[in-house]
Amino acid sequence: MSIVTDSTDRRLLDEFQRGFPLVPRPFAELAARLGGSSADILDRLGRLMATGAVARIGATFRPNRVGCSTLAAMAVPPADLSRVAALVGAFDEVNHNYEREHRLNLWFVVTAEDAERVRAVLAEIGTATGLPVLDLPMERGYHLDLGFPLWR
């Protein structure tokens, strides 16, 4: 059974990857656009988060405009990838993590109030996982739009 159950789920995920309403009652605005109630939208998002289809709802800022951030990577034994990814993802400062087909197979972004806290989080992740963490700070910025259609 799919965790995305109907066209409203699909629209919610597709249409609001960017352009989330910045109004006092954003879920009421989403409900009005999608033809439902705020409670329905919140229930849907709760279900999607509980199943892992949605990891987080929040603003994304350009790197190092608000606080400090870095990209990091780890070489994780494939049999241990799920466990390590869950440990990494449990840190509040980790925006997201993802698997790549490479020796460095787990990548993630850490954002914190300052560079000292970013370094501390990277060290804590290394201690928690028992694996080295490669810090890959941005040298030059590029705009990458990470929103993309999930369904056609």
Residue pairs with C-beta under 8 A, 6 or more apart in sequence:
3 47
3 48
3 51
3 52
3 53
4 10
4 13
4 48
4 53
8 34
8 35
8 36
8 44
9 44
9 48
10 150
10 151
11 34
12 30
12 34
12 41
12 44
12 45
12 48
13 48
13 53
13 54
13 150
14 149
14 150
14 151
15 33
16 30
17 146
17 147
17 148
18 145
18 147
20 26
20 57
21 29
21 30
23 29
25 38
27 38
27 41
27 42
28 38
30 38
30 41
31 37
31 38
31 40
31 41
34 41
45 54
45 57
48 54
49 55
49 57
55 89
55 96
56 95
56 96
60 95
62 141
63 69
63 138
63 141
64 138
67 111
67 112
67 113
67 114
68 111
68 112
68 113
68 114
68 115
68 117
68 118
69 95
69 109
69 110
69 111
69 112
69 118
69 138
70 109
70 110
70 118
70 122
70 135
70 136
70 137
70 138
71 107
71 108
71 109
71 136
71 137
71 138
72 107
72 108
72 109
72 110
72 122
72 125
72 133
72 134
72 135
72 136
73 100
73 104
73 106
73 107
73 108
73 133
73 134
73 136
74 84
74 88
74 104
74 105
74 106
74 107
74 125
74 129
74 131
74 132
74 133
74 134
75 103
75 104
75 105
75 106
75 131
75 132
76 84
76 85
76 105
76 106
76 129
76 131
78 105
81 99
81 105
81 106
84 106
84 129
84 131
85 97
85 99
85 106
87 125
87 128
87 129
88 94
88 97
88 106
88 108
88 125
88 129
89 96
89 97
89 108
91 110
91 121
91 124
91 125
93 110
93 111
93 112
93 117
93 118
93 121
94 108
94 109
94 110
94 121
94 125
95 108
95 109
95 110
95 111
96 108
96 109
97 106
97 107
97 108
97 109
98 106
98 107
98 108
99 105
99 106
99 107
100 106
100 107
104 134
110 118
110 121
110 122
111 118
112 118
112 120
112 121
119 135
122 133
122 135
123 133
125 133
126 132
126 133
